[in-house]
Amino acid sequence: MVNVGIDVDAGDLPAGLVVLPAALDAGEQRALLDDVLALAAQAPFYRPTMPVSGAPFSVEMTNAGPLGWVSNRDGYRYAARHPVTGAPWPPIPERLLRLWAAVGGYPAPPECCLVNLYRGRARLGLHQDRDEAARDAPVVSVSLGDSALFRVGGRRRRDPTRAFVLESGAVVVLGGAARFCFHGVDRILSGTSGLVPGGGRINLTLRRVTPPDGDGRGGARAGG
């Protein structure tokens, strides 16, 4: 896997970080947005809270798949049901499953599609994705709507970071040595796209949560 189409020196980026800046054309972006709006009608966006402080996130979230990533005073975790409605999460759209198969390089399908909605001054601080038991599976991210300034560092919070712009239709794969690199979104470049109704950016991240069984599938199990 190689770094593709980034306007920074590839030598400064972690091995295993793959960026496909125009992976989805305009028609594919529109079709995927329709999928997202349909799943959000079943599992509405809500604003999670931080585990200790109870402070609300600046982004709104929802999920699709057998498991959804949630956060509240009980901590970060995966749960089988929407924390507000109590309903199971809707299925992951087929076009996202095909994308995972094409770029993920993993023998089992994703179990979670976390959907983040950024508007206004919403951002996401530097963090690692460490709540998954399937530690060898990549995280595949898709951007829709307004561009974002994406920042990535190393496996230690104090490691140097680099930032670059992700436009609508970009796909990022965090795999291999980059799987546990710190990363985040500094800010949204408002008005750079008219794709998302009401403006803003939608980011979808596909994750495998549980290790696959010998048949390469496995099964998700979670409470809540």
C-alpha positions as CSV (number, residue, x, y, z in Angstrom):
1,M,0.0,0.0,0.0
2,V,1.3,3.5,-0.9
3,N,0.4,7.0,0.0
4,V,-1.5,8.6,-2.9
5,G,-2.1,12.2,-3.9
6,I,-1.0,14.0,-0.7
7,D,0.4,17.5,-1.0
8,V,3.1,16.7,1.7
9,D,6.3,14.7,1.6
10,A,5.2,11.0,1.9
11,G,8.3,10.4,3.9
12,D,6.8,12.4,6.7
13,L,3.7,10.2,6.9
14,P,3.3,7.0,8.8
15,A,3.7,3.7,6.9
16,G,0.3,2.2,6.4
17,L,-1.5,5.5,6.0
18,V,-3.2,5.5,2.6
19,V,-5.0,8.6,1.2
20,L,-7.1,8.4,-1.9
21,P,-8.1,12.0,-2.5
22,A,-10.7,11.4,-5.2
23,A,-11.8,7.9,-4.5
24,L,-15.5,8.8,-5.0
25,D,-16.7,10.8,-8.0
26,A,-19.6,13.3,-7.7
27,G,-22.3,10.7,-8.5
28,E,-20.9,8.2,-6.0
29,Q,-20.8,10.9,-3.3
30,R,-24.4,11.8,-3.9
31,A,-25.5,8.2,-3.8
32,L,-23.6,7.6,-0.6
33,L,-25.1,10.7,0.9
34,D,-28.5,9.3,0.1
35,D,-27.6,6.2,2.0
36,V,-26.4,8.2,5.0
37,L,-29.6,10.3,5.1
38,A,-31.7,7.1,4.9
39,L,-29.8,5.5,7.8
40,A,-30.0,8.7,9.8
41,A,-33.8,8.7,9.4
42,Q,-33.7,5.3,11.2
43,A,-30.9,6.2,13.7
44,P,-31.0,10.0,14.2
45,F,-27.9,12.0,14.9
46,Y,-27.3,12.7,18.5
47,R,-24.6,14.5,20.5
48,P,-22.5,12.1,22.7
49,T,-20.9,13.3,25.9
50,M,-17.4,12.8,27.4
51,P,-17.0,10.0,30.0
52,V,-15.6,12.0,32.9
53,S,-16.9,15.6,32.5
54,G,-20.1,14.9,30.7
55,A,-19.3,17.7,28.3
56,P,-21.0,17.3,24.9
57,F,-19.0,16.6,21.8
58,S,-18.8,19.3,19.2
59,V,-19.8,16.7,16.5
60,E,-23.1,14.8,16.2
61,M,-22.9,11.1,15.7
62,T,-24.9,8.0,14.6
63,N,-23.9,4.5,13.5
64,A,-24.8,1.7,11.2
65,G,-24.0,-2.0,11.5
66,P,-24.2,-4.7,14.2
67,L,-22.3,-2.4,16.6
68,G,-22.1,1.3,17.1
69,W,-19.5,3.4,18.9
70,V,-21.0,5.4,21.7
71,S,-19.7,7.7,24.5
72,N,-21.3,8.9,27.8
73,R,-20.5,8.9,31.5
74,D,-20.2,5.1,31.3
75,G,-17.2,5.4,29.0
76,Y,-16.2,4.8,25.3
77,R,-17.6,1.5,24.0
78,Y,-19.5,-0.4,21.3
79,A,-23.2,-1.0,21.8
80,A,-25.8,-2.8,19.7
81,R,-28.5,-0.1,20.2
82,H,-28.9,3.6,19.7
83,P,-28.4,5.3,23.1
84,V,-31.4,7.6,22.6
85,T,-34.0,5.6,20.7
86,G,-33.0,2.1,22.0
87,A,-33.4,0.7,18.5
88,P,-30.8,-1.5,16.8
89,W,-28.5,0.3,14.4
90,P,-29.5,0.0,10.7
91,P,-27.3,-2.1,8.4
92,I,-24.1,-0.7,6.9
93,P,-24.9,0.4,3.3
94,E,-23.8,-2.1,0.6
95,R,-21.6,0.5,-1.2
96,L,-19.6,0.9,2.0
97,L,-19.1,-2.8,2.3
98,R,-17.8,-2.9,-1.2
99,L,-15.5,0.0,-0.5
100,W,-14.1,-1.9,2.6
101,A,-13.6,-5.0,0.4
102,A,-11.7,-2.9,-2.2
103,V,-9.4,-0.9,0.1
104,G,-9.4,-2.6,3.5
105,G,-7.3,-5.7,2.8
106,Y,-9.0,-7.5,5.7
107,P,-10.6,-11.0,5.5
108,A,-13.8,-10.0,7.4
109,P,-16.4,-7.3,6.9
110,P,-16.7,-4.2,9.1
111,E,-19.1,-4.3,12.1
112,C,-19.5,-0.6,12.7
113,C,-19.9,2.5,10.5
114,L,-19.5,5.5,12.7
115,V,-21.0,8.6,11.1
116,N,-19.8,12.0,12.4
117,L,-21.5,15.2,11.4
118,Y,-19.4,18.4,11.6
119,R,-20.9,21.8,11.4
120,G,-19.7,25.3,12.3
121,R,-16.7,25.1,14.6
122,A,-17.0,21.3,15.3
123,R,-13.6,19.5,15.5
124,L,-12.2,16.2,16.8
125,G,-9.1,16.3,18.9
126,L,-6.1,14.0,18.5
127,H,-7.0,10.5,19.5
128,Q,-6.3,6.8,18.8
129,D,-8.9,4.3,17.9
130,R,-8.3,1.7,20.5
131,D,-11.7,0.4,21.5
132,E,-11.7,-2.5,19.0
133,A,-10.6,-6.1,19.9
134,A,-9.7,-6.7,16.2
135,R,-6.4,-4.7,16.5
136,D,-5.1,-5.9,13.1
137,A,-8.1,-4.5,11.2
138,P,-7.7,-1.1,9.5
139,V,-10.0,1.9,9.9
140,V,-11.4,3.1,6.6
141,S,-12.7,6.7,6.5
142,V,-14.8,8.5,3.9
143,S,-15.3,12.3,3.6
144,L,-18.5,13.9,2.3
145,G,-19.3,17.6,2.1
146,D,-17.1,20.5,3.3
147,S,-13.3,20.0,3.3
148,A,-11.5,19.3,6.6
149,L,-8.1,19.9,7.9
150,F,-7.0,16.4,9.0
151,R,-4.0,16.0,11.3
152,V,-2.0,12.8,11.9
153,G,0.9,12.1,14.1
154,G,2.7,9.0,15.5
155,R,1.8,6.4,18.0
156,R,2.7,8.7,20.9
157,R,0.8,11.8,21.6
158,R,4.0,13.9,21.7
159,D,5.1,12.8,18.3
160,P,5.3,15.4,15.5
161,T,2.1,15.8,13.4
162,R,1.3,16.8,9.9
163,A,-1.9,18.3,8.6
164,F,-3.5,18.2,5.1
165,V,-6.9,18.9,3.6
166,L,-9.4,16.2,2.9
167,E,-12.0,17.1,0.3
168,S,-15.4,15.5,-0.4
169,G,-14.9,12.0,-1.9
170,A,-11.6,11.3,-0.2
171,V,-10.9,8.0,1.4
172,V,-8.3,7.4,4.2
173,V,-7.1,4.0,5.4
174,L,-5.3,3.7,8.7
175,G,-3.7,0.3,8.7
176,G,-0.5,-1.4,9.5
177,A,1.9,0.7,11.5
178,A,-0.5,3.7,11.1
179,R,-3.4,1.9,12.7
180,F,-2.8,3.4,16.2
181,C,-1.4,6.7,15.1
182,F,-2.9,9.8,16.8
183,H,-5.2,11.6,14.4
184,G,-7.9,14.2,14.4
185,V,-9.8,17.0,12.6
186,D,-8.5,20.6,13.3
187,R,-11.4,22.4,11.7
188,I,-13.9,22.3,8.8
189,L,-13.5,24.6,5.9
190,S,-17.1,25.8,5.7
191,G,-18.7,26.5,2.4
192,T,-16.2,24.4,0.3
193,S,-19.0,22.0,-0.7
194,G,-22.8,22.2,-1.2
195,L,-23.3,18.4,-0.9
196,V,-24.6,18.1,2.6
197,P,-28.0,19.6,3.3
198,G,-27.6,22.5,5.6
199,G,-23.8,22.6,5.0
200,G,-21.1,20.8,6.9
201,R,-19.1,17.6,6.6
202,I,-20.0,14.0,7.1
203,N,-17.3,11.5,7.9
204,L,-17.9,7.8,7.9
205,T,-15.4,5.4,9.5
206,L,-15.7,1.7,9.0
207,R,-14.3,-0.5,11.8
208,R,-14.0,-4.2,12.5
209,V,-14.6,-4.6,16.2
210,T,-14.3,-8.3,17.0
211,P,-11.7,-10.7,15.7
212,P,-13.0,-12.9,12.9
213,D,-13.6,-16.6,13.4
214,G,-11.8,-19.2,11.3
215,D,-14.3,-18.7,8.5
216,G,-13.3,-15.0,8.3
217,R,-16.6,-13.7,9.5
218,G,-17.1,-13.9,13.3
219,G,-19.9,-12.2,15.1
220,A,-20.4,-9.0,17.0
221,R,-21.5,-9.2,20.6
222,A,-22.1,-6.2,22.8
223,G,-24.4,-5.0,25.5
224,G,-26.7,-2.0,25.4
